């Protein structure tokens, strides 16, 4: 596999704190969500992103406000990194009308058309054809923007993965495919589900330039995303990034996690992206203990305010529950 040359990211004090702050916000927000789930404030399914924060934060640095993002059901981190207000995301987790999807989507369907964040797609691989459609529309309309499609390696087992990559390559669509390879999809080791475990090979088989990156390194992810996104913007067609990452929590809150050992999880935690980046910033004299405390205090306030907002937010009125669900009834019988 030929890996692209990854440019260096200019890291100063301000940018370093911004990256660290976003990762810590995602981590603390999700830790609070896990607590609230146990208290039955959040219901339904909950898929935590803890351990994978470097990927969402790094990728979003390469996107403009006009670009589109289509993500998986493990999308809270993507939404926060994209700039969705934590209070609206938390309200959506509660199912409240003040949520980003008016409480209709919940954990797996965070949506914000104004910020061009199109899900939260609950179907494995379901975001891929949507991303291709968005990119095709942009190309046909002559709009100079790209679509970033984020999915897990489990999607490679779906037919729509291959169909989408094929069409994107065939039509040279402006799509940045980002595969978050956390090795287990829902609960099956990649070696047991894929005859070819190198995700880049899948993309290259369709003529798409692809490269792998350490998904636990936010700077490496940002560098890869910036390079690939720029190549897409100048008309190079789709690009593919395989971000090799790892989730520290189970697939979902209902997952007994019998498919991997606790020792393996603990070993991966030694590569915690927040700890590694904090250490790097400190060694480079770009971070001081006061900075970390400031970030933690700010994040604690944001999360606390988000929970208070969600608690106080109204439920959707009963009379609105059928809105956007059924077409209006008509007595007119259509001619066949």
C-alpha positions in Angstrom: 0.0 0.0 0.0 1.3 3.4 -0.9 0.7 5.9 1.8 0.5 9.6 1.0 3.1 12.0 2.4 1.4 13.7 5.4 2.1 17.4 5.8 3.0 18.7 9.2 0.4 20.7 11.1 1.5 24.0 12.5 0.9 23.8 16.2 1.1 26.8 18.4 -0.2 27.3 21.9 -3.7 28.4 20.8 -4.2 25.5 18.3 -2.9 23.0 20.7 -5.3 24.1 23.4 -8.2 24.1 21.0 -7.5 20.5 19.9 -7.1 19.3 23.5 -10.1 21.2 24.6 -12.4 19.6 22.0 -11.2 16.1 22.9 -11.7 16.7 26.6 -15.2 18.1 25.9 -16.2 15.0 24.0 -14.8 12.7 26.7 -16.5 14.5 29.6 -19.7 14.9 27.7 -19.9 11.2 27.0 -18.9 10.3 30.5 -21.8 12.3 31.7 -24.1 10.7 29.2 -23.1 7.2 30.5 -24.0 8.4 34.0 -27.3 9.8 32.9 -28.1 6.6 31.0 -27.7 4.7 34.2 -30.1 7.2 35.9 -32.6 6.5 33.0 -32.5 10.2 31.9 -31.2 9.0 28.5 -33.1 6.1 27.1 -32.9 3.8 24.1 -29.5 3.0 22.6 -26.2 4.8 23.5 -23.0 4.2 21.7 -20.0 6.0 23.3 -17.1 7.4 21.4 -14.6 7.4 24.3 -11.1 6.6 23.1 -11.8 7.8 19.5 -11.9 11.5 20.1 -8.7 12.3 18.1 -10.4 11.2 14.9 -13.4 13.5 15.1 -11.4 16.5 16.3 -8.6 16.0 13.8 -10.9 15.5 10.7 -13.1 18.5 11.5 -10.0 20.8 11.3 -9.9 20.1 7.5 -13.5 21.0 6.8 -15.2 24.4 6.1 -18.6 25.4 7.4 -19.9 24.8 3.9 -18.8 21.2 3.7 -21.2 18.4 4.6 -20.6 15.8 7.3 -22.4 12.4 7.3 -21.6 10.2 10.3 -22.5 7.0 12.1 -24.7 6.4 15.1 -21.6 6.8 17.3 -21.7 10.5 16.4 -21.8 12.6 19.5 -18.1 13.3 19.2 -18.5 14.3 15.6 -21.4 16.6 16.4 -19.5 18.4 19.1 -16.4 18.7 17.1 -18.4 20.1 14.2 -19.6 22.8 16.5 -23.1 21.7 17.5 -23.9 23.3 20.9 -23.5 20.8 23.7 -26.8 21.8 25.2 -28.7 21.0 22.0 -26.9 17.7 21.7 -27.7 16.8 25.3 -31.4 17.8 24.9 -31.5 15.5 21.9 -30.1 12.7 24.0 -33.0 13.3 26.4 -35.5 13.3 23.6 -36.5 16.9 24.3 -38.1 19.3 21.8 -35.2 21.7 22.2 -32.7 19.1 20.9 -30.9 19.4 17.6 -33.4 17.0 16.0 -36.4 18.3 18.0 -36.1 15.2 20.2 -37.1 12.9 17.2 -33.7 11.4 16.7 -32.1 10.7 20.1 -28.6 9.4 20.5 -28.3 7.9 17.1 -29.7 10.6 15.0 -28.0 13.9 15.8 -28.8 16.3 13.0 -28.2 20.0 12.2 -28.9 21.1 8.7 -27.7 24.7 9.4 -24.3 23.3 10.2 -24.5 20.8 7.4 -24.3 17.9 9.8 -26.5 15.2 8.4 -26.5 12.5 11.0 -26.3 10.2 12.9 -27.3 7.4 10.5 -28.4 4.3 12.4 -28.0 1.8 9.6 -24.5 0.4 9.3 -23.0 1.8 6.1 -26.2 3.8 5.5 -24.3 7.1 5.4 -22.2 6.1 2.4 -24.9 6.4 -0.3 -26.2 9.6 1.3 -22.7 11.1 1.1 -22.4 10.1 -2.5 -25.8 11.7 -3.2 -24.8 15.0 -1.5 -21.5 15.1 -3.4 -23.2 14.3 -6.7 -25.6 17.2 -6.1 -22.8 19.5 -5.4 -20.9 18.5 -8.5 -24.0 18.9 -10.7 -24.7 22.3 -9.3 -21.0 23.4 -9.6 -20.7 24.1 -5.9 -17.1 24.1 -4.6 -17.5 22.1 -1.4 -16.9 18.5 -0.2 -18.8 15.9 1.7 -17.0 14.1 4.6 -18.4 10.6 5.2 -17.4 8.9 8.5 -18.1 5.2 9.1 -16.7 2.2 10.9 -14.8 -0.7 9.4 -17.9 -2.9 9.9 -19.5 -1.0 6.9 -17.0 -2.6 4.6 -19.0 -5.8 4.9 -22.1 -4.0 3.5 -22.9 -3.9 -0.2 -23.5 -0.2 -0.1 -19.9 0.4 0.9 -18.7 -1.0 -2.4 -21.4 0.5 -4.5 -20.8 3.9 -3.0 -17.0 3.8 -3.5 -17.5 2.6 -7.0 -19.8 5.4 -8.0 -17.8 8.0 -6.2 -14.7 6.9 -8.2 -16.6 6.5 -11.4 -18.0 10.0 -11.3 -15.0 11.6 -9.5 -17.2 13.0 -6.7 -15.9 15.3 -4.0 -16.1 12.9 -1.1 -13.7 12.4 1.7 -14.3 8.9 3.1 -13.1 8.4 6.7 -13.1 4.9 8.0 -12.8 4.7 11.8 -11.3 1.2 12.2 -11.8 0.3 15.9 -11.2 -3.4 15.1 -14.5 -4.8 16.4 -17.4 -3.2 14.5 -20.3 -4.2 16.8 -18.5 -7.1 18.5 -16.7 -9.2 15.9 -12.9 -8.9 15.4 -12.1 -7.6 11.9 -10.0 -10.7 11.2 -13.2 -12.8 11.6 -15.3 -10.7 9.3 -13.0 -9.5 6.5 -10.7 -11.5 4.3 -8.8 -8.3 3.5 -8.4 -6.4 6.7 -6.5 -3.5 5.2 -9.3 -1.0 4.5 -7.1 1.1 2.2 -6.9 -1.9 -0.2 -10.7 -1.9 -0.5 -10.6 1.8 -1.5 -7.7 1.3 -3.9 -9.5 -1.5 -5.6 -11.9 1.2 -6.9 -9.1 3.5 -8.0 -9.4 5.7 -4.9 -6.2 7.1 -3.4 -6.1 6.0 0.2 -3.9 6.2 3.3 -3.8 4.9 6.8 -3.2 7.1 9.9 -2.8 6.6 13.6 -6.3 7.4 14.9 -5.0 7.9 18.4 -2.9 10.9 17.3 -4.9 14.0 16.7 -2.1 15.8 14.9 -1.6 12.9 12.5 -5.3 12.7 11.8 -5.5 16.5 11.1 -2.5 16.3 8.8 -4.0 13.4 6.8 -7.4 15.0 6.7 -6.1 18.4 5.5 -4.0 16.8 2.7 -6.8 14.5 1.5 -9.5 17.2 1.7 -7.4 19.5 -0.3 -6.9 16.9 -3.0 -10.7 16.4 -3.1 -11.3 20.2 -3.4 -9.1 20.7 -6.4 -11.0 18.1 -8.4 -9.0 15.0 -7.6 -12.0 12.9 -7.0 -12.7 11.0 -3.8 -10.1 10.2 -1.2 -10.1 7.6 1.6 -8.5 7.7 5.1 -8.3 4.6 7.4 -8.0 5.9 10.9 -6.8 3.1 13.1 -8.4 3.7 16.5 -10.0 1.9 19.4 -13.0 2.5 21.6 -12.4 2.1 25.3 -16.1 1.4 26.1 -18.3 -1.4 24.9 -20.2 -1.2 21.6 -23.3 0.0 23.4 -24.5 0.2 26.9 -26.2 -3.2 26.5 -23.0 -4.9 25.2 -21.6 -7.6 27.6 -18.2 -7.1 25.8 -17.3 -10.8 25.7 -15.3 -10.6 22.4 -12.2 -8.9 23.9 -10.2 -9.2 27.0 -9.9 -6.5 29.7 -6.1 -6.7 29.4 -6.4 -5.7 25.7 -8.5 -2.7 26.6 -6.1 -1.6 29.3 -3.2 -1.9 26.9 -4.9 0.3 24.4 -5.7 2.8 27.2 -2.0 3.5 27.4 -2.4 5.2 24.1 -5.3 7.4 25.2 -5.3 10.3 22.7 -5.9 12.9 25.3 -3.1 11.7 27.6 -0.7 11.3 24.7 -1.4 14.7 23.2 -1.3 16.4 26.6 2.1 14.9 27.2 3.3 16.0 23.8 2.2 19.5 24.3 3.8 19.6 27.7 7.1 18.3 26.4 7.0 20.9 23.6 6.4 23.7 26.2 3.0 24.4 24.7 1.0 23.4 27.7 1.1 24.2 31.4 -0.8 22.7 34.3 -2.8 25.8 34.6 -4.0 25.4 31.0 -5.3 21.9 31.7 -7.2 23.0 34.8 -8.7 25.9 32.8 -9.9 23.5 30.1 -11.4 21.1 32.6 -13.2 23.9 34.4 -14.6 25.3 31.1 -15.7 21.9 30.0 -17.3 21.1 33.3 -19.3 24.3 33.1 -20.4 23.5 29.5 -21.5 20.0 30.4 -23.3 21.2 33.5 -25.1 23.8 31.5 -26.0 21.3 28.9 -27.6 19.0 31.4 -29.5 21.8 33.0 -30.8 22.9 29.6 -31.9 19.4 28.8 -33.6 18.9 32.1 -35.5 22.2 31.7 -36.3 21.7 28.0 -39.9 20.9 27.1 -41.2 17.6 25.7 -42.8 17.7 22.2 -46.5 18.5 22.5 -48.7 15.4 22.1 -50.6 17.1 19.3 -47.4 17.3 17.2 -46.4 13.7 17.5 -47.8 12.8 14.0 -46.1 15.7 12.4 -43.6 14.7 9.6 -44.8 11.0 10.0 -47.9 10.6 7.9 -49.0 12.3 4.8 -52.3 14.3 5.1 -55.4 12.1 4.6 -57.3 12.9 1.4 -60.6 11.6 0.1 -59.4 11.8 -3.4 -58.8 8.4 -5.0 -55.9 8.5 -7.4 -56.5 7.2 -11.0 -54.5 4.0 -11.7 
